[in-house]
Amino acid sequence: MYKIEAIVREEALEDVKDALIAADIRGITVSQVMGCGTQMGYTQLVRGNKVSMTMLPKIKFEIVVSDETWANRAVEAIRQAAYSGNPGDGKIFVLDVARAVRIRTGEEGREAIAPAQ
């Protein structure tokens, strides 16, 4: 099992979500987060003073899939949907998942992440 974490621009939220659904990927968690990378923020005038905004609002997607084929499918869907070609498009991380448990039924492993019946 694999967990995909993707940090993307706020404006990519709907495009990435739609791309994941089109790729038949379910079980998506989305969070609003703040971060900085290559962009290193921007300068803004606040009450006449220049203020450096180094932490930018981003969207974080978290998805757990059963195997490498599904992980590759998710990564490609996110990459294509979030791409603008500019710094700040984001990052995708793929991690191994040691264990998954469905709370309601106690199912573990792949059965815990498959659609519930």
Backbone as XML, in Angstrom:
<?xml version="1.0"?>
<chain id="A" units="angstrom">
  <residue number="1" name="MET">
    <atom name="N" x="0.849" y="-1.176" z="0.000"/>
    <atom name="CA" x="0.000" y="0.000" z="0.000"/>
    <atom name="C" x="0.894" y="1.237" z="0.000"/>
  </residue>
  <residue number="2" name="TYR">
    <atom name="N" x="0.370" y="2.306" z="-0.602"/>
    <atom name="CA" x="1.128" y="3.548" z="-0.721"/>
    <atom name="C" x="0.252" y="4.736" z="-0.334"/>
  </residue>
  <residue number="3" name="LYS">
    <atom name="N" x="0.897" y="5.722" z="0.285"/>
    <atom name="CA" x="0.221" y="6.981" z="0.581"/>
    <atom name="C" x="0.839" y="8.040" z="-0.316"/>
  </residue>
  <residue number="4" name="ILE">
    <atom name="N" x="-0.011" y="8.771" z="-1.005"/>
    <atom name="CA" x="0.435" y="9.873" z="-1.850"/>
    <atom name="C" x="0.046" y="11.161" z="-1.147"/>
  </residue>
  <residue number="5" name="GLU">
    <atom name="N" x="1.035" y="12.021" z="-0.924"/>
    <atom name="CA" x="0.796" y="13.354" z="-0.376"/>
    <atom name="C" x="1.221" y="14.343" z="-1.439"/>
  </residue>
  <residue number="6" name="ALA">
    <atom name="N" x="0.335" y="15.247" z="-1.781"/>
    <atom name="CA" x="0.641" y="16.255" z="-2.796"/>
    <atom name="C" x="0.318" y="17.631" z="-2.243"/>
  </residue>
  <residue number="7" name="ILE">
    <atom name="N" x="1.258" y="18.547" z="-2.388"/>
    <atom name="CA" x="1.070" y="19.944" z="-2.012"/>
    <atom name="C" x="0.999" y="20.729" z="-3.311"/>
  </residue>
  <residue number="8" name="VAL">
    <atom name="N" x="-0.138" y="21.410" z="-3.546"/>
    <atom name="CA" x="-0.344" y="22.131" z="-4.811"/>
    <atom name="C" x="-0.873" y="23.536" z="-4.542"/>
  </residue>
  <residue number="9" name="ARG">
    <atom name="N" x="-0.869" y="24.344" z="-5.576"/>
    <atom name="CA" x="-1.437" y="25.703" z="-5.485"/>
    <atom name="C" x="-2.932" y="25.621" z="-5.152"/>
  </residue>
  <residue number="10" name="GLU">
    <atom name="N" x="-3.418" y="26.633" z="-4.466"/>
    <atom name="CA" x="-4.853" y="26.673" z="-4.130"/>
    <atom name="C" x="-5.732" y="26.601" z="-5.364"/>
  </residue>
  <residue number="11" name="GLU">
    <atom name="N" x="-5.327" y="27.287" z="-6.414"/>
    <atom name="CA" x="-6.166" y="27.332" z="-7.610"/>
    <atom name="C" x="-6.219" y="26.000" z="-8.357"/>
  </residue>
  <residue number="12" name="ALA">
    <atom name="N" x="-5.369" y="25.049" z="-7.982"/>
    <atom name="CA" x="-5.372" y="23.729" z="-8.626"/>
    <atom name="C" x="-6.323" y="22.749" z="-7.943"/>
  </residue>
  <residue number="13" name="LEU">
    <atom name="N" x="-6.956" y="23.148" z="-6.857"/>
    <atom name="CA" x="-7.810" y="22.242" z="-6.066"/>
    <atom name="C" x="-8.819" y="21.491" z="-6.923"/>
  </residue>
  <residue number="14" name="GLU">
    <atom name="N" x="-9.672" y="22.191" z="-7.630"/>
    <atom name="CA" x="-10.740" y="21.544" z="-8.403"/>
    <atom name="C" x="-10.192" y="20.703" z="-9.547"/>
  </residue>
  <residue number="15" name="ASP">
    <atom name="N" x="-9.145" y="21.199" z="-10.219"/>
    <atom name="CA" x="-8.566" y="20.446" z="-11.333"/>
    <atom name="C" x="-7.962" y="19.127" z="-10.846"/>
  </residue>
  <residue number="16" name="VAL">
    <atom name="N" x="-7.247" y="19.170" z="-9.732"/>
    <atom name="CA" x="-6.639" y="17.946" z="-9.193"/>
    <atom name="C" x="-7.718" y="16.992" z="-8.711"/>
  </residue>
  <residue number="17" name="LYS">
    <atom name="N" x="-8.695" y="17.504" z="-7.995"/>
    <atom name="CA" x="-9.791" y="16.655" z="-7.504"/>
    <atom name="C" x="-10.504" y="15.982" z="-8.676"/>
  </residue>
  <residue number="18" name="ASP">
    <atom name="N" x="-10.821" y="16.741" z="-9.712"/>
    <atom name="CA" x="-11.498" y="16.181" z="-10.887"/>
    <atom name="C" x="-10.626" y="15.140" z="-11.597"/>
  </residue>
  <residue number="19" name="ALA">
    <atom name="N" x="-9.315" y="15.384" z="-11.676"/>
    <atom name="CA" x="-8.404" y="14.445" z="-12.325"/>
    <atom name="C" x="-8.327" y="13.134" z="-11.543"/>
  </residue>
  <residue number="20" name="LEU">
    <atom name="N" x="-8.313" y="13.205" z="-10.224"/>
    <atom name="CA" x="-8.279" y="11.991" z="-9.403"/>
    <atom name="C" x="-9.573" y="11.192" z="-9.561"/>
  </residue>
  <residue number="21" name="ILE">
    <atom name="N" x="-10.696" y="11.877" z="-9.569"/>
    <atom name="CA" x="-11.980" y="11.195" z="-9.743"/>
    <atom name="C" x="-12.046" y="10.566" z="-11.138"/>
  </residue>
  <residue number="22" name="ALA">
    <atom name="N" x="-11.568" y="11.286" z="-12.162"/>
    <atom name="CA" x="-11.556" y="10.741" z="-13.526"/>
    <atom name="C" x="-10.654" y="9.510" z="-13.628"/>
  </residue>
  <residue number="23" name="ALA">
    <atom name="N" x="-9.613" y="9.447" z="-12.794"/>
    <atom name="CA" x="-8.704" y="8.290" z="-12.773"/>
    <atom name="C" x="-9.249" y="7.183" z="-11.882"/>
  </residue>
  <residue number="24" name="ASP">
    <atom name="N" x="-10.484" y="7.343" z="-11.405"/>
    <atom name="CA" x="-11.178" y="6.362" z="-10.567"/>
    <atom name="C" x="-10.495" y="6.173" z="-9.212"/>
  </residue>
  <residue number="25" name="ILE">
    <atom name="N" x="-9.903" y="7.246" z="-8.700"/>
    <atom name="CA" x="-9.250" y="7.214" z="-7.391"/>
    <atom name="C" x="-10.184" y="7.849" z="-6.379"/>
  </residue>
  <residue number="26" name="ARG">
    <atom name="N" x="-10.475" y="7.099" z="-5.322"/>
    <atom name="CA" x="-11.392" y="7.554" z="-4.274"/>
    <atom name="C" x="-10.644" y="7.607" z="-2.946"/>
  </residue>
  <residue number="27" name="GLY">
    <atom name="N" x="-11.304" y="8.057" z="-1.914"/>
    <atom name="CA" x="-10.668" y="8.132" z="-0.601"/>
    <atom name="C" x="-9.662" y="9.256" z="-0.537"/>
  </residue>
  <residue number="28" name="ILE">
    <atom name="N" x="-10.087" y="10.449" z="-0.926"/>
    <atom name="CA" x="-9.204" y="11.613" z="-1.001"/>
    <atom name="C" x="-9.442" y="12.495" z="0.216"/>
  </residue>
  <residue number="29" name="THR">
    <atom name="N" x="-8.369" y="12.903" z="0.876"/>
    <atom name="CA" x="-8.453" y="13.871" z="1.966"/>
    <atom name="C" x="-7.770" y="15.147" z="1.498"/>
  </residue>
  <residue number="30" name="VAL">
    <atom name="N" x="-8.409" y="16.293" z="1.750"/>
    <atom name="CA" x="-7.884" y="17.588" z="1.326"/>
    <atom name="C" x="-7.800" y="18.510" z="2.533"/>
  </residue>
  <residue number="31" name="SER">
    <atom name="N" x="-6.661" y="19.205" z="2.655"/>
    <atom name="CA" x="-6.451" y="20.155" z="3.755"/>
    <atom name="C" x="-5.894" y="21.460" z="3.201"/>
  </residue>
  <residue number="32" name="GLN">
    <atom name="N" x="-6.238" y="22.559" z="3.862"/>
    <atom name="CA" x="-5.605" y="23.834" z="3.552"/>
    <atom name="C" x="-4.377" y="23.941" z="4.437"/>
  </residue>
  <residue number="33" name="VAL">
    <atom name="N" x="-3.222" y="24.215" z="3.825"/>
    <atom name="CA" x="-1.967" y="24.299" z="4.560"/>
    <atom name="C" x="-1.215" y="25.562" z="4.144"/>
  </residue>
  <residue number="34" name="MET">
    <atom name="N" x="-0.143" y="25.861" z="4.856"/>
    <atom name="CA" x="0.734" y="26.979" z="4.521"/>
    <atom name="C" x="2.139" y="26.426" z="4.346"/>
  </residue>
  <residue number="35" name="GLY">
    <atom name="N" x="2.901" y="26.991" z="3.403"/>
    <atom name="CA" x="4.263" y="26.527" z="3.220"/>
    <atom name="C" x="5.040" y="27.419" z="2.278"/>
  </residue>
  <residue number="36" name="CYS">
    <atom name="N" x="6.318" y="27.111" z="2.158"/>
    <atom name="CA" x="7.150" y="27.844" z="1.214"/>
    <atom name="C" x="8.184" y="26.892" z="0.636"/>
  </residue>
  <residue number="37" name="GLY">
    <atom name="N" x="8.604" y="27.213" z="-0.537"/>
    <atom name="CA" x="9.612" y="26.419" z="-1.225"/>
    <atom name="C" x="10.445" y="27.352" z="-2.059"/>
  </residue>
  <residue number="38" name="THR">
    <atom name="N" x="10.579" y="27.049" z="-3.330"/>
    <atom name="CA" x="11.375" y="27.862" z="-4.236"/>
    <atom name="C" x="10.840" y="29.292" z="-4.334"/>
  </residue>
  <residue number="39" name="GLN">
    <atom name="N" x="9.523" y="29.441" z="-4.274"/>
    <atom name="CA" x="8.902" y="30.762" z="-4.411"/>
    <atom name="C" x="9.353" y="31.734" z="-3.332"/>
  </residue>
  <residue number="40" name="MET">
    <atom name="N" x="9.464" y="31.265" z="-2.107"/>
    <atom name="CA" x="9.831" y="32.065" z="-0.944"/>
    <atom name="C" x="8.912" y="33.271" z="-0.733"/>
  </residue>
  <residue number="41" name="GLY">
    <atom name="N" x="7.664" y="33.155" z="-1.123"/>
    <atom name="CA" x="6.662" y="34.158" z="-0.798"/>
    <atom name="C" x="6.715" y="35.407" z="-1.657"/>
  </residue>
  <residue number="42" name="TYR">
    <atom name="N" x="6.220" y="36.502" z="-1.077"/>
    <atom name="CA" x="6.128" y="37.762" z="-1.794"/>
    <atom name="C" x="6.115" y="38.891" z="-0.772"/>
  </residue>
  <residue number="43" name="THR">
    <atom name="N" x="6.259" y="40.131" z="-1.267"/>
    <atom name="CA" x="6.220" y="41.310" z="-0.396"/>
    <atom name="C" x="4.901" y="42.023" z="-0.623"/>
  </residue>
  <residue number="44" name="GLN">
    <atom name="N" x="4.300" y="42.485" z="0.472"/>
    <atom name="CA" x="2.988" y="43.127" z="0.398"/>
    <atom name="C" x="3.008" y="44.381" z="1.270"/>
  </residue>
  <residue number="45" name="LEU">
    <atom name="N" x="2.261" y="45.400" z="0.853"/>
    <atom name="CA" x="2.123" y="46.603" z="1.673"/>
    <atom name="C" x="0.973" y="46.422" z="2.649"/>
  </residue>
  <residue number="46" name="VAL">
    <atom name="N" x="1.249" y="46.573" z="3.938"/>
    <atom name="CA" x="0.226" y="46.493" z="4.979"/>
    <atom name="C" x="0.326" y="47.762" z="5.807"/>
  </residue>
  <residue number="47" name="ARG">
    <atom name="N" x="-0.718" y="48.592" z="5.741"/>
    <atom name="CA" x="-0.747" y="49.879" z="6.460"/>
    <atom name="C" x="0.495" y="50.716" z="6.176"/>
  </residue>
  <residue number="48" name="GLY">
    <atom name="N" x="0.918" y="50.717" z="4.915"/>
    <atom name="CA" x="2.049" y="51.530" z="4.502"/>
    <atom name="C" x="3.409" y="50.908" z="4.743"/>
  </residue>
  <residue number="49" name="ASN">
    <atom name="N" x="3.459" y="49.738" z="5.330"/>
    <atom name="CA" x="4.731" y="49.059" z="5.599"/>
    <atom name="C" x="4.876" y="47.842" z="4.704"/>
  </residue>
  <residue number="50" name="LYS">
    <atom name="N" x="6.102" y="47.610" z="4.230"/>
    <atom name="CA" x="6.364" y="46.401" z="3.446"/>
    <atom name="C" x="6.460" y="45.216" z="4.394"/>
  </residue>
  <residue number="51" name="VAL">
    <atom name="N" x="5.692" y="44.180" z="4.085"/>
    <atom name="CA" x="5.691" y="42.964" z="4.899"/>
    <atom name="C" x="6.017" y="41.789" z="3.985"/>
  </residue>
  <residue number="52" name="SER">
    <atom name="N" x="6.964" y="40.968" z="4.403"/>
    <atom name="CA" x="7.347" y="39.785" z="3.642"/>
    <atom name="C" x="6.446" y="38.626" z="4.039"/>
  </residue>
  <residue number="53" name="MET">
    <atom name="N" x="5.729" y="38.075" z="3.065"/>
    <atom name="CA" x="4.837" y="36.935" z="3.293"/>
    <atom name="C" x="5.567" y="35.690" z="2.792"/>
  </residue>
  <residue number="54" name="THR">
    <atom name="N" x="6.248" y="34.968" z="3.693"/>
    <atom name="CA" x="7.049" y="33.826" z="3.262"/>
    <atom name="C" x="6.272" y="32.516" z="3.260"/>
  </residue>
  <residue number="55" name="MET">
    <atom name="N" x="5.189" y="32.457" z="3.983"/>
    <atom name="CA" x="4.374" y="31.244" z="4.001"/>
    <atom name="C" x="3.153" y="31.482" z="3.117"/>
  </residue>
  <residue number="56" name="LEU">
    <atom name="N" x="3.032" y="30.656" z="2.080"/>
    <atom name="CA" x="1.948" y="30.812" z="1.116"/>
    <atom name="C" x="0.872" y="29.759" z="1.338"/>
  </residue>
  <residue number="57" name="PRO">
    <atom name="N" x="-0.390" y="30.120" z="1.091"/>
    <atom name="CA" x="-1.461" y="29.122" z="1.219"/>
    <atom name="C" x="-1.351" y="28.071" z="0.112"/>
  </residue>
  <residue number="58" name="LYS">
    <atom name="N" x="-1.490" y="26.819" z="0.490"/>
    <atom name="CA" x="-1.421" y="25.694" z="-0.442"/>
    <atom name="C" x="-2.530" y="24.699" z="-0.096"/>
  </residue>
  <residue number="59" name="ILE">
    <atom name="N" x="-2.715" y="23.713" z="-0.950"/>
    <atom name="CA" x="-3.676" y="22.639" z="-0.721"/>
    <atom name="C" x="-2.903" y="21.330" z="-0.631"/>
  </residue>
  <residue number="60" name="LYS">
    <atom name="N" x="-3.240" y="20.517" z="0.366"/>
    <atom name="CA" x="-2.586" y="19.220" z="0.540"/>
    <atom name="C" x="-3.603" y="18.111" z="0.297"/>
  </residue>
  <residue number="61" name="PHE">
    <atom name="N" x="-3.263" y="17.219" z="-0.632"/>
    <atom name="CA" x="-4.060" y="16.030" z="-0.906"/>
    <atom name="C" x="-3.377" y="14.842" z="-0.251"/>
  </residue>
  <residue number="62" name="GLU">
    <atom name="N" x="-4.161" y="13.958" z="0.366"/>
    <atom name="CA" x="-3.651" y="12.716" z="0.918"/>
    <atom name="C" x="-4.528" y="11.577" z="0.405"/>
  </residue>
  <residue number="63" name="ILE">
    <atom name="N" x="-3.878" y="10.563" z="-0.162"/>
    <atom name="CA" x="-4.595" y="9.436" z="-0.762"/>
    <atom name="C" x="-3.823" y="8.166" z="-0.417"/>
  </residue>
  <residue number="64" name="VAL">
    <atom name="N" x="-4.521" y="7.097" z="-0.050"/>
    <atom name="CA" x="-3.875" y="5.805" z="0.156"/>
    <atom name="C" x="-4.430" y="4.849" z="-0.892"/>
  </residue>
  <residue number="65" name="VAL">
    <atom name="N" x="-3.518" y="4.168" z="-1.589"/>
    <atom name="CA" x="-3.898" y="3.229" z="-2.647"/>
    <atom name="C" x="-3.293" y="1.860" z="-2.369"/>
  </residue>
  <residue number="66" name="SER">
    <atom name="N" x="-3.818" y="0.857" z="-3.048"/>
    <atom name="CA" x="-3.460" y="-0.526" z="-2.735"/>
    <atom name="C" x="-2.140" y="-1.000" z="-3.317"/>
  </residue>
  <residue number="67" name="ASP">
    <atom name="N" x="-1.713" y="-0.445" z="-4.461"/>
    <atom name="CA" x="-0.486" y="-0.961" z="-5.068"/>
    <atom name="C" x="0.212" y="0.112" z="-5.910"/>
  </residue>
  <residue number="68" name="GLU">
    <atom name="N" x="1.357" y="-0.253" z="-6.480"/>
    <atom name="CA" x="2.179" y="0.686" z="-7.225"/>
    <atom name="C" x="1.490" y="1.204" z="-8.487"/>
  </residue>
  <residue number="69" name="THR">
    <atom name="N" x="0.695" y="0.360" z="-9.133"/>
    <atom name="CA" x="-0.033" y="0.788" z="-10.336"/>
    <atom name="C" x="-0.967" y="1.941" z="-10.003"/>
  </residue>
  <residue number="70" name="TRP">
    <atom name="N" x="-1.717" y="1.811" z="-8.906"/>
    <atom name="CA" x="-2.628" y="2.876" z="-8.485"/>
    <atom name="C" x="-1.860" y="4.103" z="-8.017"/>
  </residue>
  <residue number="71" name="ALA">
    <atom name="N" x="-0.720" y="3.909" z="-7.383"/>
    <atom name="CA" x="0.104" y="5.042" z="-6.951"/>
    <atom name="C" x="0.588" y="5.831" z="-8.163"/>
  </residue>
  <residue number="72" name="ASN">
    <atom name="N" x="1.057" y="5.124" z="-9.180"/>
    <atom name="CA" x="1.518" y="5.793" z="-10.404"/>
    <atom name="C" x="0.377" y="6.535" z="-11.090"/>
  </residue>
  <residue number="73" name="ARG">
    <atom name="N" x="-0.800" y="5.930" z="-11.091"/>
    <atom name="CA" x="-1.977" y="6.569" z="-11.693"/>
    <atom name="C" x="-2.319" y="7.863" z="-10.951"/>
  </residue>
  <residue number="74" name="ALA">
    <atom name="N" x="-2.273" y="7.824" z="-9.630"/>
    <atom name="CA" x="-2.579" y="9.015" z="-8.822"/>
    <atom name="C" x="-1.534" y="10.104" z="-9.044"/>
  </residue>
  <residue number="75" name="VAL">
    <atom name="N" x="-0.269" y="9.736" z="-9.029"/>
    <atom name="CA" x="0.810" y="10.710" z="-9.226"/>
    <atom name="C" x="0.672" y="11.393" z="-10.577"/>
  </residue>
  <residue number="76" name="GLU">
    <atom name="N" x="0.423" y="10.633" z="-11.614"/>
    <atom name="CA" x="0.312" y="11.214" z="-12.955"/>
    <atom name="C" x="-0.913" y="12.133" z="-13.065"/>
  </residue>
  <residue number="77" name="ALA">
    <atom name="N" x="-2.019" y="11.739" z="-12.474"/>
    <atom name="CA" x="-3.228" y="12.582" z="-12.501"/>
    <atom name="C" x="-2.966" y="13.915" z="-11.797"/>
  </residue>
  <residue number="78" name="ILE">
    <atom name="N" x="-2.328" y="13.856" z="-10.632"/>
    <atom name="CA" x="-2.019" y="15.079" z="-9.882"/>
    <atom name="C" x="-1.032" y="15.945" z="-10.654"/>
  </residue>
  <residue number="79" name="ARG">
    <atom name="N" x="0.034" y="15.314" z="-11.160"/>
    <atom name="CA" x="1.074" y="16.059" z="-11.861"/>
    <atom name="C" x="0.519" y="16.824" z="-13.061"/>
  </residue>
  <residue number="80" name="GLN">
    <atom name="N" x="-0.302" y="16.158" z="-13.856"/>
    <atom name="CA" x="-0.864" y="16.813" z="-15.032"/>
    <atom name="C" x="-1.843" y="17.917" z="-14.658"/>
  </residue>
  <residue number="81" name="ALA">
    <atom name="N" x="-2.678" y="17.675" z="-13.640"/>
    <atom name="CA" x="-3.702" y="18.657" z="-13.272"/>
    <atom name="C" x="-3.121" y="19.880" z="-12.563"/>
  </residue>
  <residue number="82" name="ALA">
    <atom name="N" x="-2.026" y="19.716" z="-11.823"/>
    <atom name="CA" x="-1.458" y="20.818" z="-11.038"/>
    <atom name="C" x="-0.392" y="21.604" z="-11.802"/>
  </residue>
  <residue number="83" name="TYR">
    <atom name="N" x="0.007" y="21.142" z="-12.960"/>
    <atom name="CA" x="1.107" y="21.754" z="-13.704"/>
    <atom name="C" x="0.723" y="23.106" z="-14.285"/>
  </residue>
  <residue number="84" name="SER">
    <atom name="N" x="1.546" y="24.137" z="-13.993"/>
    <atom name="CA" x="1.420" y="25.433" z="-14.661"/>
    <atom name="C" x="2.738" y="25.816" z="-15.325"/>
  </residue>
  <residue number="85" name="GLY">
    <atom name="N" x="3.827" y="25.132" z="-14.927"/>
    <atom name="CA" x="5.138" y="25.443" z="-15.483"/>
    <atom name="C" x="5.872" y="26.524" z="-14.720"/>
  </residue>
  <residue number="86" name="ASN">
    <atom name="N" x="5.281" y="27.020" z="-13.638"/>
    <atom name="CA" x="5.889" y="28.082" z="-12.849"/>
    <atom name="C" x="6.330" y="27.557" z="-11.487"/>
  </residue>
  <residue number="87" name="PRO">
    <atom name="N" x="7.322" y="28.230" z="-10.862"/>
    <atom name="CA" x="7.699" y="27.829" z="-9.501"/>
    <atom name="C" x="6.472" y="27.876" z="-8.586"/>
  </residue>
  <residue number="88" name="GLY">
    <atom name="N" x="6.386" y="26.916" z="-7.692"/>
    <atom name="CA" x="5.254" y="26.876" z="-6.767"/>
    <atom name="C" x="4.158" y="25.915" z="-7.176"/>
  </residue>
  <residue number="89" name="ASP">
    <atom name="N" x="4.360" y="25.167" z="-8.274"/>
    <atom name="CA" x="3.353" y="24.173" z="-8.687"/>
    <atom name="C" x="3.153" y="23.118" z="-7.609"/>
  </residue>
  <residue number="90" name="GLY">
    <atom name="N" x="4.202" y="22.822" z="-6.832"/>
    <atom name="CA" x="4.045" y="21.895" z="-5.719"/>
    <atom name="C" x="4.957" y="20.698" z="-5.786"/>
  </residue>
  <residue number="91" name="LYS">
    <atom name="N" x="4.668" y="19.754" z="-4.896"/>
    <atom name="CA" x="5.444" y="18.518" z="-4.788"/>
    <atom name="C" x="4.495" y="17.356" z="-4.547"/>
  </residue>
  <residue number="92" name="ILE">
    <atom name="N" x="4.942" y="16.158" z="-4.948"/>
    <atom name="CA" x="4.199" y="14.923" z="-4.689"/>
    <atom name="C" x="5.154" y="13.971" z="-3.982"/>
  </residue>
  <residue number="93" name="PHE">
    <atom name="N" x="4.687" y="13.388" z="-2.883"/>
    <atom name="CA" x="5.473" y="12.433" z="-2.119"/>
    <atom name="C" x="4.737" y="11.099" z="-2.108"/>
  </residue>
  <residue number="94" name="VAL">
    <atom name="N" x="5.467" y="10.010" z="-2.304"/>
    <atom name="CA" x="4.888" y="8.669" z="-2.270"/>
    <atom name="C" x="5.569" y="7.910" z="-1.135"/>
  </residue>
  <residue number="95" name="LEU">
    <atom name="N" x="4.761" y="7.419" z="-0.186"/>
    <atom name="CA" x="5.281" y="6.753" z="1.004"/>
    <atom name="C" x="4.701" y="5.356" z="1.130"/>
  </residue>
  <residue number="96" name="ASP">
    <atom name="N" x="5.463" y="4.446" z="1.703"/>
    <atom name="CA" x="4.949" y="3.112" z="2.010"/>
    <atom name="C" x="4.022" y="3.196" z="3.220"/>
  </residue>
  <residue number="97" name="VAL">
    <atom name="N" x="2.934" y="2.429" z="3.170"/>
    <atom name="CA" x="2.009" y="2.335" z="4.301"/>
    <atom name="C" x="2.145" y="0.936" z="4.898"/>
  </residue>
  <residue number="98" name="ALA">
    <atom name="N" x="2.498" y="0.873" z="6.165"/>
    <atom name="CA" x="2.720" y="-0.414" z="6.826"/>
    <atom name="C" x="1.414" y="-1.101" z="7.195"/>
  </residue>
  <residue number="99" name="ARG">
    <atom name="N" x="0.397" y="-0.303" z="7.545"/>
    <atom name="CA" x="-0.842" y="-0.906" z="8.031"/>
    <atom name="C" x="-1.990" y="0.085" z="7.847"/>
  </residue>
  <residue number="100" name="ALA">
    <atom name="N" x="-3.144" y="-0.460" z="7.501"/>
    <atom name="CA" x="-4.374" y="0.336" z="7.421"/>
    <atom name="C" x="-5.486" y="-0.467" z="8.082"/>
  </residue>
  <residue number="101" name="VAL">
    <atom name="N" x="-6.321" y="0.203" z="8.863"/>
    <atom name="CA" x="-7.426" y="-0.459" z="9.563"/>
    <atom name="C" x="-8.686" y="0.360" z="9.361"/>
  </residue>
  <residue number="102" name="ARG">
    <atom name="N" x="-9.756" y="-0.287" z="8.890"/>
    <atom name="CA" x="-11.050" y="0.385" z="8.786"/>
    <atom name="C" x="-11.691" y="0.326" z="10.171"/>
  </residue>
  <residue number="103" name="ILE">
    <atom name="N" x="-11.976" y="1.460" z="10.748"/>
    <atom name="CA" x="-12.492" y="1.539" z="12.112"/>
    <atom name="C" x="-13.822" y="0.818" z="12.248"/>
  </residue>
  <residue number="104" name="ARG">
    <atom name="N" x="-14.741" y="1.032" z="11.315"/>
    <atom name="CA" x="-16.092" y="0.475" z="11.433"/>
    <atom name="C" x="-16.112" y="-1.044" z="11.475"/>
  </residue>
  <residue number="105" name="THR">
    <atom name="N" x="-15.310" y="-1.706" z="10.622"/>
    <atom name="CA" x="-15.394" y="-3.159" z="10.492"/>
    <atom name="C" x="-14.192" y="-3.910" z="11.053"/>
  </residue>
  <residue number="106" name="GLY">
    <atom name="N" x="-13.085" y="-3.205" z="11.270"/>
    <atom name="CA" x="-11.873" y="-3.865" z="11.720"/>
    <atom name="C" x="-11.066" y="-4.473" z="10.594"/>
  </residue>
  <residue number="107" name="GLU">
    <atom name="N" x="-11.526" y="-4.317" z="9.342"/>
    <atom name="CA" x="-10.786" y="-4.846" z="8.201"/>
    <atom name="C" x="-9.398" y="-4.199" z="8.150"/>
  </residue>
  <residue number="108" name="GLU">
    <atom name="N" x="-8.422" y="-4.986" z="7.695"/>
    <atom name="CA" x="-7.057" y="-4.483" z="7.619"/>
    <atom name="C" x="-6.484" y="-4.666" z="6.226"/>
  </residue>
  <residue number="109" name="GLY">
    <atom name="N" x="-5.406" y="-3.933" z="5.959"/>
    <atom name="CA" x="-4.706" y="-4.037" z="4.681"/>
    <atom name="C" x="-5.514" y="-3.484" z="3.529"/>
  </residue>
  <residue number="110" name="ARG">
    <atom name="N" x="-5.411" y="-4.138" z="2.382"/>
    <atom name="CA" x="-6.115" y="-3.689" z="1.176"/>
    <atom name="C" x="-7.621" y="-3.596" z="1.379"/>
  </residue>
  <residue number="111" name="GLU">
    <atom name="N" x="-8.185" y="-4.537" z="2.153"/>
    <atom name="CA" x="-9.630" y="-4.516" z="2.393"/>
    <atom name="C" x="-10.064" y="-3.238" z="3.126"/>
  </residue>
  <residue number="112" name="ALA">
    <atom name="N" x="-9.168" y="-2.687" z="3.931"/>
    <atom name="CA" x="-9.490" y="-1.462" z="4.679"/>
    <atom name="C" x="-9.554" y="-0.234" z="3.801"/>
  </residue>
  <residue number="113" name="ILE">
    <atom name="N" x="-8.866" y="-0.256" z="2.663"/>
    <atom name="CA" x="-8.891" y="0.925" z="1.795"/>
    <atom name="C" x="-9.762" y="0.760" z="0.570"/>
  </residue>
  <residue number="114" name="ALA">
    <atom name="N" x="-10.276" y="-0.448" z="0.352"/>
    <atom name="CA" x="-11.204" y="-0.680" z="-0.763"/>
    <atom name="C" x="-12.554" y="-0.058" z="-0.426"/>
  </residue>
  <residue number="115" name="PRO">
    <atom name="N" x="-13.339" y="0.280" z="-1.432"/>
    <atom name="CA" x="-14.665" y="0.851" z="-1.148"/>
    <atom name="C" x="-15.491" y="-0.069" z="-0.238"/>
  </residue>
  <residue number="116" name="ALA">
    <atom name="N" x="-16.114" y="0.544" z="0.769"/>
    <atom name="CA" x="-16.951" y="-0.216" z="1.710"/>
    <atom name="C" x="-18.239" y="-0.659" z="1.024"/>
  </residue>
  <residue number="117" name="GLN">
    <atom name="N" x="-18.691" y="-1.844" z="1.343"/>
    <atom name="CA" x="-19.942" y="-2.363" z="0.765"/>
    <atom name="C" x="-21.114" y="-2.093" z="1.687"/>
  </residue>
</chain>
